[in-house]
Amino acid sequence: MNWERLLSKSRLGGIANSPAFNKDGRSEFQRDFDRIVFSAAFRRLQDKTQVFPLPESDFVHNRLTHSLEVSCIGRSIGNIVGKRMLEKYPLLKGEFSQFDFGEIVAAACLAHDIGNPPFGHSGEDAIAEYFKNGNGRIFEGKLKSKKKWCDFTKFEGNAQGFRIITKLQNPHVMGGLCLTYATLASFTKYPKESLILTDDKDLLEEENRNKLYKKFGFFQSEKDIFSDVAAHVGLVKKDSNISSLFWCRHPLSFLVEAADDICYRVMDLEDGFHLGLISFSEAEELLTGLLGSSELKDYKSRDNDDKIGYLRAKSLGTLISQLADLFCEEEENIIEGNFDNGLINLVSSASTLKEIKSVSKEKIYSHISVIEREAAGYEVLGGLLDIFITAVNEKAYGNISGKNQKVLQLLPDQFQFISGNPDNDLYLRLLQITDFVSGMTDSFAVSLFRKIKGISLSSI
């Protein structure tokens, strides 16, 4: 791979980047960032669970605040990396600035959770469970495609996110948000389809063993779009089999992943402290363990809340430097497609980050409010999928009940008329409803489920 292609400013959908188009002074990658910010899917993240469900504390993160923070961290790492890459490759200076690297990573980070369903990561599992073991399992034999079936039984928020930004947002425009190829490739942390059919035993073993390949980045409905992205920026294919869609990552996607990882570790720990799940002494010990010999100015004069906030800020600064250094050390391996590890696993603070993850799993992610919300998600999302899939299938078969005529009236127009002909294609109908359900906010999903089930009714 080479940076000139990897930093492509061209846009999906073929929109030209003319001088007149750029008269407002924004770079192409800043324009990507702004398009994501103003999208409806991004706005809905304000009512999607990060870890804790609708907490009384206004300090605790939701998906929106998490995405904004990840974007800030990603920009910082990207700017440092960009400066060093321009020093290493002087020929890039005429076309790119160090800030282009940071802006690409910031835009990709901003959108990294845009495809996540309600109820946190368990929402993904709830949708997959409906098709694997719930009422949706009856469709396996009807789809007649193992890859399409895998899209549902392994439902993945990353793939849904790629579908949203390339197709569902601005559905009447080819390319959706029409982001740059560089941002789209950096966004895709898992550049592979849901099921790899190959004779390469080493590749299959690597896929099963390596965390980097256990998820996937696009559905069969968007495979041609991602193939176009990969070809445009010059991603290296991991499998020579043309029927197998599996590429090495875009180098900057490692920075997107790293920014997300350190925010999860550090910010979730801070949330746990403010909710009383982690003691001050334990949070302090874990955060100072990330700092090494960093100087702590006026530390003793602060109260406990301020101390943890201060340590969080210092920890993030330390981790940003460590990640940028590591990326630059490994850049040649990364650019050759020979680096298959998460950066966070190799930085000097890796052991402390691992300890933070363990403590968070025990004391934060296993809290009763989290477990209750996740358990409810299976009932709500599975129930909504069943209700709306039954209705669209009855319509397609021309034998719709009076009840399901009413149900279909609850389906917004944008999900009634998707590209293709859902009435003639079961795969499109299933996508149609997973688009609708996974795009809901937590509050809307619960409210709609309760109303349809007759548990609560809205007043006029």
Beta strands, then each sheet from edge to edge (+ up, - down):
end
